[in-house]
Amino acid sequence: MTTAPTALVAAMPLLLALPLVWWHLAHAPWAGRLATAAVAFAAASVVVPLGLADQTLADVRESVAVHRWYYFQYQWYSEYVHYANLLGPDDQGTWGRRLPVLLTVAVVALGAVRLATRRGTGGPLGSALGFALAATALGLVAVAVSPTKWVNHFGAVAAPATLLLGIALARGPLPRRAPARLVAVGTAVLGVVAAVIYAGPNLWRPFSDWGQPFGNHSVVDAPIHQQVLAPHLGPLYLRSPLLWLLVVAAALWWARRRGSTPRPDRAVLRVATAGGVALMLAVFVVAPVQQAPGTSVASMNLAMLTGDGCGLADALTVTVPGDATPALPSDPPRLTGVMRDGPPPDRPSIPGPVWHTEDAGTGTLDAGWFPVPAGTSRLVLPLTGDLRGDQAVRVESGAGTATVDLPGTKVADWRDVAVTLPGPADRVRVVVDDRIDGPDTWLAVGAPRPARDLPARTVLGDAPVFADQASAVLWPCQDQIAVRHGIAQAPQWRLRTGDDLEGATEATAFFPANGGTLAGIGRTATFDELPSRLDPPGGRAMFAPAHVERVRYEHPTDGWDLTVGTQRRWGWERLPTLADKDYTGRDFLG
């Protein structure tokens, strides 16, 4: 309970034991009663020295207040939202998340019927079923009243739910002598649940989604693509009700052949569960195979277990521009339309010549020929603004023309885009055609710079880095920054998650309204992203794997002095609270 409120689930089996404890207290002598009370008090109070070893009661109260203020949590009467999200078409509603939760809920409902009819509840296994059913049901109620993040919500009930599903698989979710009508209803419920489970997409972002089968995993926003991402074999989708009707028919045929009682409910439950386990193993074997020879989570883990592997630091190749100031073109640039010299308004400039278009109208740029070192085959081109696919940017050389691969979105800051020339060159020309006319559709470009490709491990070296919470585990060799005595170490590099999850992770530690530990850095530094790619590339279509950004500070860092002292106060005395709108301007979310 001191670690996570969802530990309230662990108290549910103790509630079920209260009748036994009461019987014991009623029949035991006074010495036994006192001993029982002492044991209970000791078990409950052990949390005090553990939970308050390095914090005061006021600190505990403050942490609860801060959590409620800065992180939204659903009230108990909004518990249905967690189930609605589970049925959604995105990462929260994947078939792997649906499988254990929906099967558990279905077995709880059918198990309640078993208990209500008092059929199949005798014997040790029947008693165990009743206990697991009650513990699971109470656990689902307990998580409804405790604040949790959606990824941790249903997992808190895993222990009693696993016991319940295990007994149901062995005994069947319904009694052996259940009426035919009840069996038909129970089988229909399980069949619908199975179809809903396997209608979920096969998404495992970030990183574990690389190489996953079923559809194009680089297009997940449109509902049609989410439907295609559901598990299937050719035209046969596992969500098809016809498939589960065939399972029922096969169970009835088998029972008739053996002269036994038909158990289609047990057949559907077993096929849905065993199929989920088999599918889970299959997709995580297929994924690294389809990703080969490209990097996968499996290959990175294997390298770390068997050698000097460093995860993404070994897998990523970073394009590093040269330090020299870009040269001026040999010919005057030719501008048409609303193309102008200089950086766009309200945007910082960069070294070398810069051009931009204004919001209203379109324009073109022929920047002229830039000299580059002989044999150059790799460049970076600084771009910012509206970089959607309708825009046309290309780099010409004596070896041919290279079309610049644009990010496909609007970019507020300058971004270096890597360009591979068709062959070695000693001069290049940048040609831009801004075709989008409308508000906030400007485009800006800078002079190209020669670049070279280096392993991320070489580029990062031993410099302190900040890797976000979703990707930090895959940067095991890097020097992760720490927060000591309330002071955050200044990172020289920021490493962000890709896989189209940038919006969910980019500002986690840099957003002041979240109480971000690095909010000061976000206000006084810029982040220059270096183009990066997996080397060798993956075998399946995928998003950008990660983002490697150099942090450039406006002022020197680490110029502070630290004196650590002590202060004595009563444990219930609270310091000025951080759970207040005056601190960051954020309203109460809890």
Secondary structure in CASP SS format (residue, H / E / C, confidence):
PFRMAT SS
TARGET T0000
AUTHOR 0000-0000-0000
METHOD secondary structure of the structure
MODEL  1
M C 1.00
T C 1.00
T C 1.00
A C 1.00
P H 1.00
T H 1.00
A H 1.00
L H 1.00
V H 1.00
A H 1.00
A H 1.00
M H 1.00
P H 1.00
L H 1.00
L H 1.00
L H 1.00
A C 1.00
L H 1.00
P H 1.00
L H 1.00
V H 1.00
W H 1.00
W H 1.00
H H 1.00
L H 1.00
A H 1.00
H H 1.00
A C 1.00
P C 1.00
W H 1.00
A H 1.00
G H 1.00
R H 1.00
L H 1.00
A H 1.00
T H 1.00
A H 1.00
A H 1.00
V H 1.00
A H 1.00
F H 1.00
A H 1.00
A H 1.00
A H 1.00
S H 1.00
V C 1.00
V H 1.00
V H 1.00
P H 1.00
L H 1.00
G H 1.00
L C 1.00
A C 1.00
D C 1.00
Q C 1.00
T C 1.00
L H 1.00
A H 1.00
D H 1.00
V H 1.00
R H 1.00
E H 1.00
S H 1.00
V H 1.00
A H 1.00
V H 1.00
H H 1.00
R H 1.00
W H 1.00
Y H 1.00
Y C 1.00
F C 1.00
Q C 1.00
Y C 1.00
Q C 1.00
W H 1.00
Y H 1.00
S H 1.00
E C 1.00
Y H 1.00
V H 1.00
H H 1.00
Y H 1.00
A H 1.00
N H 1.00
L H 1.00
L C 1.00
G C 1.00
P C 1.00
D C 1.00
D H 1.00
Q H 1.00
G H 1.00
T C 1.00
W H 1.00
G H 1.00
R H 1.00
R H 1.00
L H 1.00
P H 1.00
V H 1.00
L H 1.00
L H 1.00
T H 1.00
V H 1.00
A H 1.00
V H 1.00
V H 1.00
A H 1.00
L H 1.00
G H 1.00
A H 1.00
V H 1.00
R H 1.00
L H 1.00
A H 1.00
T H 1.00
R C 1.00
R C 1.00
G C 1.00
T C 1.00
G C 1.00
G H 1.00
P H 1.00
L H 1.00
G H 1.00
S H 1.00
A H 1.00
L H 1.00
G H 1.00
F H 1.00
A H 1.00
L H 1.00
A H 1.00
A H 1.00
T H 1.00
A H 1.00
L H 1.00
G H 1.00
L H 1.00
V H 1.00
A H 1.00
V H 1.00
A H 1.00
V C 1.00
S C 1.00
P C 1.00
T C 1.00
K C 1.00
W H 1.00
V H 1.00
N H 1.00
H H 1.00
F H 1.00
G H 1.00
A H 1.00
V H 1.00
A H 1.00
A H 1.00
P H 1.00
A H 1.00
T H 1.00
L H 1.00
L H 1.00
L H 1.00
G H 1.00
I H 1.00
A H 1.00
L H 1.00
A H 1.00
R H 1.00
G C 1.00
P C 1.00
L C 1.00
P C 1.00
R C 1.00
R C 1.00
A C 1.00
P C 1.00
A H 1.00
R H 1.00
L H 1.00
V H 1.00
A H 1.00
V H 1.00
G H 1.00
T H 1.00
A H 1.00
V H 1.00
L H 1.00
G H 1.00
V H 1.00
V H 1.00
A H 1.00
A H 1.00
V H 1.00
I H 1.00
Y C 1.00
A C 1.00
G C 1.00
P C 1.00
N C 1.00
L C 1.00
W C 1.00
R C 1.00
P C 1.00
F C 1.00
S C 1.00
D C 1.00
W C 1.00
G C 1.00
Q C 1.00
P C 1.00
F C 1.00
G C 1.00
N C 1.00
H C 1.00
S C 1.00
V C 1.00
V C 1.00
D C 1.00
A C 1.00
P H 1.00
I H 1.00
H H 1.00
Q H 1.00
Q H 1.00
V H 1.00
L C 1.00
A C 1.00
P C 1.00
H E 1.00
L E 1.00
G C 1.00
P C 1.00
L E 1.00
Y E 1.00
L C 1.00
R C 1.00
S C 1.00
P H 1.00
L H 1.00
L H 1.00
W H 1.00
L H 1.00
L H 1.00
V H 1.00
V H 1.00
A H 1.00
A H 1.00
A H 1.00
L H 1.00
W H 1.00
W H 1.00
A H 1.00
R H 1.00
R H 1.00
R H 1.00
G C 1.00
S C 1.00
T C 1.00
P C 1.00
R C 1.00
P H 1.00
D H 1.00
R H 1.00
A H 1.00
V H 1.00
L H 1.00
R H 1.00
V H 1.00
A H 1.00
T H 1.00
A H 1.00
G H 1.00
G H 1.00
V H 1.00
A H 1.00
L H 1.00
M H 1.00
L H 1.00
A H 1.00
V H 1.00
F H 1.00
V H 1.00
V H 1.00
A H 1.00
P H 1.00
V H 1.00
Q H 1.00
Q H 1.00
A C 1.00
P C 1.00
G C 1.00
T C 1.00
S C 1.00
V H 1.00
A H 1.00
S H 1.00
M H 1.00
N H 1.00
L H 1.00
A H 1.00
M H 1.00
L H 1.00
T H 1.00
G C 1.00
D C 1.00
G C 1.00
C C 1.00
G C 1.00
L H 1.00
A H 1.00
D H 1.00
A H 1.00
L E 1.00
T E 1.00
V E 1.00
T E 1.00
V E 1.00
P E 1.00
G C 1.00
D C 1.00
A C 1.00
T C 1.00
P C 1.00
A C 1.00
L C 1.00
P C 1.00
S C 1.00
D C 1.00
P C 1.00
P C 1.00
R E 1.00
L E 1.00
T E 1.00
G E 1.00
V C 1.00
M E 1.00
R E 1.00
D E 1.00
G C 1.00
P C 1.00
P C 1.00
P C 1.00
D C 1.00
R C 1.00
P C 1.00
S C 1.00
I C 1.00
P C 1.00
G C 1.00
P C 1.00
V E 1.00
W E 1.00
H E 1.00
T E 1.00
E C 1.00
D C 1.00
A C 1.00
G C 1.00
T C 1.00
G E 1.00
T E 1.00
L E 1.00
D E 1.00
A E 1.00
G E 1.00
W E 1.00
F E 1.00
P E 1.00
V E 1.00
P E 1.00
A E 1.00
G E 1.00
T E 1.00
S E 1.00
R E 1.00
L E 1.00
V E 1.00
L E 1.00
P E 1.00
L E 1.00
T E 1.00
G E 1.00
D E 1.00
L E 1.00
R C 1.00
G C 1.00
D C 1.00
Q C 1.00
A E 1.00
V E 1.00
R E 1.00
V E 1.00
E E 1.00
S E 1.00
G C 1.00
A C 1.00
G E 1.00
T E 1.00
A E 1.00
T E 1.00
V C 1.00
D C 1.00
L C 1.00
P C 1.00
G C 1.00
T E 1.00
K E 1.00
V E 1.00
A E 1.00
D E 1.00
W E 1.00
R E 1.00
D E 1.00
V E 1.00
A E 1.00
V E 1.00
T E 1.00
L E 1.00
P E 1.00
G E 1.00
P E 1.00
A E 1.00
D E 1.00
R E 1.00
V E 1.00
R E 1.00
V E 1.00
V E 1.00
V E 1.00
D E 1.00
D E 1.00
R C 1.00
I C 1.00
D C 1.00
G C 1.00
P C 1.00
D C 1.00
T C 1.00
W C 1.00
L E 1.00
A E 1.00
V E 1.00
G E 1.00
A C 1.00
P C 1.00
R E 1.00
P E 1.00
A E 1.00
R E 1.00
D E 1.00
L E 1.00
P E 1.00
A H 1.00
R H 1.00
T H 1.00
V H 1.00
L H 1.00
G C 1.00
D C 1.00
A C 1.00
P E 1.00
V E 1.00
F E 1.00
A E 1.00
D C 1.00
Q C 1.00
A C 1.00
S C 1.00
A H 1.00
V H 1.00
L H 1.00
W C 1.00
P C 1.00
C C 1.00
Q C 1.00
D E 1.00
Q E 1.00
I C 1.00
A C 1.00
V E 1.00
R E 1.00
H C 1.00
G C 1.00
I E 1.00
A E 1.00
Q C 1.00
A C 1.00
P C 1.00
Q C 1.00
W E 1.00
R E 1.00
L E 1.00
R E 1.00
T E 1.00
G C 1.00
D C 1.00
D C 1.00
L C 1.00
E H 1.00
G H 1.00
A H 1.00
T H 1.00
E C 1.00
A C 1.00
T C 1.00
A C 1.00
F C 1.00
F C 1.00
P H 1.00
A H 1.00
N H 1.00
G C 1.00
G C 1.00
T C 1.00
L C 1.00
A H 1.00
G H 1.00
I H 1.00
G H 1.00
R H 1.00
T H 1.00
A E 1.00
T E 1.00
F E 1.00
D E 1.00
E E 1.00
L E 1.00
P C 1.00
S E 1.00
R E 1.00
L E 1.00
D C 1.00
P C 1.00
P C 1.00
G C 1.00
G C 1.00
R C 1.00
A C 1.00
M C 1.00
F C 1.00
A C 1.00
P C 1.00
A E 1.00
H E 1.00
V E 1.00
E E 1.00
R E 1.00
V E 1.00
R E 1.00
Y E 1.00
E C 1.00
H C 1.00
P C 1.00
T C 1.00
D C 1.00
G C 1.00
W C 1.00
D C 1.00
L C 1.00
T C 1.00
V C 1.00
G C 1.00
T C 1.00
Q C 1.00
R C 1.00
R C 1.00
W C 1.00
G C 1.00
W C 1.00
E C 1.00
R C 1.00
L C 1.00
P C 1.00
T C 1.00
L C 1.00
A C 1.00
D C 1.00
K H 1.00
D H 1.00
Y H 1.00
T H 1.00
G C 1.00
R C 1.00
D C 1.00
F C 1.00
L C 1.00
G C 1.00
END
